[in-house]
């Protein structure tokens, strides 16, 4: 019997997924079902667990260890999508939510957990139109933000939802959601090899902390602990302030924008810094660039709209 398989078409990239368990394909369909389709080019990924039950992904011929037992997890899906994004020659895939304001796209760029989806909902509550949550494809040809119907398996007609990019707001990680610092009962096997995490023994428990230079390590930490049967004794980062007292938007210099874009662009990690900077700045050269220090939701949405009013088109 052949293994369960599915094919997804991300614009110019065909992703062929093979797995040994049917539930892995169901997990991928729950996120990428709108992209089910055929193609002649593309990459192939295999996803499974090894003999010890730990996750394992082979993406584009490169083997990647997944530090959790569930091979259909969010982290495994992120690895596979990174491989697909790296293969695209027509689009950049940004870690960004987007809303439409007066017919133009406004992108909220930040890693998972920094409040971009929350801010997008706050903007929608005051008249913006929802567009993308978490991932925004940016066409290199038109420099338009296109639709990425994540977790919307029946999103008919989504490919036509393309808008010119008015502005990008980079949510400052210094003043928004803190990096996780958890007290756990033991160190799970394999977690100590994950880049961006540090550990410290504290008598009868361990502390694990996410380095601010590696914000994506924040994304799957709780899931890793849960899948390994590790008990989270306390969220030590919860005592840190979640938001700045007052939200603020200020123009962002291009050299700072490149750093944020590089950290929040899927699949471009192997490019040289110069080549990547040229590609990123070319893709957003018509857009306004803002650094945003978030505060409470409604106040932050008001700051975003006022920033756009200060530079009318």
C-alpha positions as CSV (number, residue, x, y, z in Angstrom):
1,X,0.0,0.0,0.0
2,X,1.4,3.4,-1.0
3,X,1.8,6.0,1.8
4,X,-0.8,8.7,2.3
5,X,0.1,11.7,0.1
6,X,-1.2,15.1,-0.9
7,X,-0.1,17.8,-3.4
8,X,-0.3,21.5,-2.7
9,X,0.3,24.4,-5.1
10,X,1.8,27.6,-3.6
11,X,1.8,29.9,-6.6
12,X,4.8,28.8,-8.6
13,X,5.8,25.9,-6.3
14,X,4.3,22.4,-6.1
15,X,4.7,20.7,-2.8
16,X,4.3,16.9,-2.8
17,X,3.8,15.6,0.7
18,X,4.3,11.9,1.7
19,X,3.6,10.6,5.1
20,X,3.3,7.2,6.7
21,X,0.1,8.1,8.7
22,X,-3.1,9.5,7.3
23,X,-3.6,12.0,10.1
24,X,-0.5,13.9,9.0
25,X,-2.1,14.7,5.7
26,X,-5.3,15.7,7.5
27,X,-3.2,18.0,9.7
28,X,-1.7,19.7,6.6
29,X,-5.1,19.9,4.9
30,X,-6.5,21.7,8.0
31,X,-3.9,24.5,7.3
32,X,-3.2,24.4,3.6
33,X,-6.4,22.7,2.2
34,X,-7.1,25.8,0.0
35,X,-3.8,25.1,-1.9
36,X,-4.6,21.4,-2.8
37,X,-3.7,21.2,-6.5
38,X,-1.4,19.7,-9.1
39,X,1.7,20.9,-10.9
40,X,4.7,19.6,-12.9
41,X,7.5,21.3,-10.9
42,X,8.1,21.6,-7.2
43,X,9.7,19.9,-4.2
44,X,8.8,16.8,-2.3
45,X,8.7,16.4,1.4
46,X,8.4,13.2,3.6
47,X,7.3,13.5,7.1
48,X,7.2,10.8,9.8
49,X,8.5,9.9,13.3
50,X,11.6,7.9,13.8
51,X,12.0,4.6,15.8
52,X,12.0,6.6,19.1
53,X,8.9,8.5,18.2
54,X,10.6,11.8,17.5
55,X,9.5,13.9,14.5
56,X,11.5,13.8,11.3
57,X,11.1,15.8,8.1
58,X,12.9,15.4,4.7
59,X,12.2,18.7,2.8
60,X,13.7,19.1,-0.6
61,X,16.2,16.3,0.0
62,X,17.4,17.8,3.3
63,X,16.7,15.9,6.6
64,X,15.6,18.1,9.5
65,X,15.0,16.8,13.0
66,X,11.7,17.9,14.6
67,X,12.0,18.2,18.4
68,X,8.6,16.7,19.2
69,X,6.8,13.4,18.8
70,X,4.0,14.7,16.5
71,X,5.3,14.8,12.9
72,X,2.1,16.7,11.9
73,X,2.7,19.5,14.4
74,X,2.7,23.2,13.7
75,X,6.5,23.2,13.8
76,X,6.8,20.4,11.2
77,X,4.3,22.3,9.0
78,X,6.5,25.4,9.3
79,X,9.6,23.5,8.2
80,X,7.8,22.1,5.2
81,X,6.4,25.5,4.3
82,X,9.9,27.1,4.7
83,X,11.1,24.6,2.0
84,X,8.3,25.6,-0.3
85,X,8.9,29.3,0.2
86,X,12.6,28.9,-0.5
87,X,11.8,27.4,-3.9
88,X,9.5,30.2,-5.0
89,X,10.9,32.5,-7.7
90,X,7.7,34.7,-8.0
91,X,6.8,35.5,-4.4
92,X,8.2,36.4,-1.0
93,X,6.3,34.9,1.9
94,X,6.3,37.3,4.8
95,X,5.5,36.5,8.4
96,X,2.8,39.2,8.4
97,X,-0.9,39.8,8.9
98,X,-2.4,42.2,6.5
99,X,-5.5,44.4,6.3
100,X,-6.9,46.5,3.5
101,X,-7.3,50.3,4.1
102,X,-8.9,52.3,1.2
103,X,-8.0,49.7,-1.4
104,X,-4.4,49.2,-0.3
105,X,-2.7,46.6,1.8
106,X,-1.2,47.5,5.2
107,X,1.2,44.8,6.5
108,X,1.8,44.1,10.2
109,X,5.2,42.3,10.3
110,X,6.3,40.3,13.4
111,X,7.0,36.8,14.6
112,X,4.2,34.6,16.0
113,X,3.1,35.8,19.4
114,X,3.9,39.5,18.9
115,X,0.3,40.6,18.5
116,X,-0.1,41.1,14.8
117,X,-3.3,39.1,14.5
118,X,-4.7,40.9,17.5
119,X,-3.9,44.2,15.9
120,X,-5.4,43.2,12.6
121,X,-8.7,42.4,14.3
122,X,-8.6,45.8,16.1
123,X,-8.1,47.5,12.7
124,X,-10.9,45.5,11.2
125,X,-13.1,46.7,14.1
126,X,-12.6,50.3,13.0
127,X,-13.2,49.9,9.3
128,X,-10.2,48.0,7.7
129,X,-10.9,44.9,5.7
130,X,-9.3,41.6,6.9
131,X,-6.9,40.1,4.3
132,X,-4.3,37.7,5.7
133,X,-3.5,36.2,9.1
134,X,0.1,35.3,9.9
135,X,1.4,34.8,6.3
136,X,1.3,37.3,3.4
137,X,2.6,36.5,-0.1
138,X,4.2,39.4,-1.8
139,X,4.5,39.3,-5.6
140,X,7.9,40.2,-6.9
141,X,6.5,41.2,-10.3
142,X,3.6,43.5,-9.2
143,X,4.8,44.2,-5.6
144,X,1.2,43.5,-4.6
145,X,0.1,41.6,-1.4
146,X,-1.8,38.5,-2.4
147,X,-4.1,36.3,-0.4
148,X,-3.0,33.3,1.7
149,X,-6.1,31.5,2.9
150,X,-4.5,29.7,5.8
151,X,-6.9,27.3,7.6
152,X,-9.7,28.1,5.1
153,X,-10.0,24.9,3.0
154,X,-12.9,26.1,0.9
155,X,-11.7,29.6,0.2
156,X,-13.1,30.0,-3.4
157,X,-11.8,32.8,-5.5
158,X,-9.0,33.7,-3.1
159,X,-6.3,34.1,-5.8
160,X,-8.0,37.3,-7.1
161,X,-7.5,39.2,-3.8
162,X,-4.4,41.2,-4.7
163,X,-3.7,44.7,-3.5
164,X,-0.9,47.2,-3.8
165,X,1.1,47.6,-0.6
166,X,0.7,51.0,1.1
167,X,2.7,50.4,4.3
168,X,4.6,47.9,6.4
169,X,4.5,48.3,10.2
170,X,7.2,46.4,12.0
171,X,6.0,45.5,15.5
172,X,9.0,46.1,17.8
173,X,9.9,42.9,19.7
174,X,11.5,45.0,22.4
175,X,8.2,46.4,23.7
176,X,5.6,43.9,22.7
177,X,5.0,40.2,23.7
178,X,7.9,39.0,25.8
179,X,10.1,36.0,24.9
180,X,9.0,32.9,26.9
181,X,10.7,31.9,30.1
182,X,9.2,28.7,31.5
183,X,9.9,26.7,34.6
184,X,9.5,23.0,33.7
185,X,9.8,19.8,35.7
186,X,12.5,18.2,33.5
187,X,14.5,18.8,30.3
188,X,12.8,17.0,27.3
189,X,15.1,15.0,25.1
190,X,16.3,16.9,22.1
191,X,15.0,20.3,23.2
192,X,18.5,21.3,24.3
193,X,19.6,21.2,20.6
194,X,17.1,23.7,19.5
195,X,18.7,27.0,18.4
196,X,17.6,30.0,20.4
197,X,16.9,28.3,23.7
198,X,18.9,28.4,26.9
199,X,18.5,26.2,30.0
200,X,19.4,26.5,33.6
201,X,19.0,23.9,36.4
202,X,17.1,25.3,39.4
203,X,17.2,22.6,42.1
204,X,14.2,20.4,41.4
205,X,13.2,22.0,38.1
206,X,14.7,23.5,34.9
207,X,14.2,27.0,33.4
208,X,14.1,27.4,29.6
209,X,14.4,30.8,28.1
210,X,14.0,32.0,24.5
211,X,16.8,34.3,23.2
212,X,15.4,37.5,21.8
213,X,17.7,37.1,18.8
214,X,15.7,34.0,17.8
215,X,12.0,35.0,18.1
216,X,10.8,32.0,16.1
217,X,11.9,29.7,18.9
218,X,9.0,31.2,20.8
219,X,6.5,29.6,18.4
220,X,6.6,26.0,19.3
221,X,8.0,25.9,22.8
222,X,4.8,25.1,24.7
223,X,3.9,22.5,22.1
224,X,7.4,20.9,22.3
225,X,7.0,20.6,26.1
226,X,3.4,19.2,25.8
227,X,4.3,16.6,23.2
228,X,7.3,15.4,25.3
229,X,5.2,15.0,28.4
230,X,6.9,17.8,30.2
231,X,5.0,19.8,32.8
232,X,5.1,23.6,32.7
233,X,5.3,24.5,36.3
234,X,5.1,28.3,35.8
235,X,5.3,30.9,33.0
236,X,8.0,33.1,34.4
237,X,7.6,35.6,31.6
238,X,4.0,36.3,32.5
239,X,5.1,38.9,35.0
240,X,6.8,41.0,32.3
241,X,4.7,43.8,30.8
242,X,2.8,42.7,27.7
243,X,2.5,46.1,26.1
244,X,4.1,49.5,26.2
245,X,2.2,52.1,28.2
246,X,1.6,54.2,25.1
247,X,1.7,52.9,21.5
248,X,3.9,54.8,19.1
249,X,4.7,54.7,15.3
250,X,7.8,56.2,13.8
251,X,9.3,56.1,10.3
252,X,11.7,53.2,9.8
253,X,15.0,53.6,8.0
254,X,15.5,51.1,5.1
255,X,18.5,49.5,6.7
256,X,16.5,48.7,9.9
257,X,13.6,47.4,7.7
258,X,15.9,45.0,6.0
259,X,16.7,43.4,9.3
260,X,13.1,42.9,10.3
261,X,12.1,41.7,6.8
262,X,15.0,39.2,6.8
263,X,13.9,37.8,10.2
264,X,10.3,37.5,9.0
265,X,10.6,36.2,5.5
266,X,10.1,32.5,5.0
267,X,12.6,30.3,3.1
268,X,15.3,32.9,2.4
269,X,17.8,31.9,5.2
270,X,20.4,30.5,2.8
271,X,20.7,33.7,0.7
272,X,23.7,36.0,1.1
273,X,22.9,39.2,3.1
274,X,23.5,41.5,0.2
275,X,21.4,39.5,-2.3
276,X,18.6,39.2,0.2
277,X,18.6,42.9,1.1
278,X,18.4,43.8,-2.6
279,X,15.5,41.5,-3.1
280,X,13.6,42.6,0.0
281,X,14.0,46.4,-0.6
282,X,13.1,46.0,-4.2
283,X,9.8,44.2,-3.2
284,X,8.8,47.0,-0.9
285,X,10.3,50.0,-2.6
286,X,6.9,51.7,-3.1
287,X,5.7,51.2,0.5
288,X,6.0,53.3,3.6
289,X,8.1,51.7,6.4
290,X,7.1,52.2,10.0
291,X,8.4,50.9,13.4
292,X,5.4,50.3,15.7
293,X,5.6,50.0,19.5
294,X,2.2,48.4,20.3
295,X,0.1,49.3,23.3
296,X,-3.5,48.4,24.0
297,X,-5.4,47.2,20.9
298,X,-7.7,50.1,20.2
299,X,-5.1,52.7,20.9
300,X,-2.6,50.9,18.6
301,X,-5.1,50.7,15.8
302,X,-5.7,54.4,16.1
303,X,-1.9,55.1,16.0
304,X,-1.6,53.0,12.8
305,X,-4.5,54.9,11.1
306,X,-3.1,58.3,12.1
307,X,0.3,57.4,10.7
308,X,-1.3,56.6,7.4
309,X,-3.2,59.9,7.5
310,X,0.1,61.8,8.0
311,X,1.3,60.6,4.7
312,X,-1.8,60.8,2.4
313,X,-1.6,59.5,-1.1
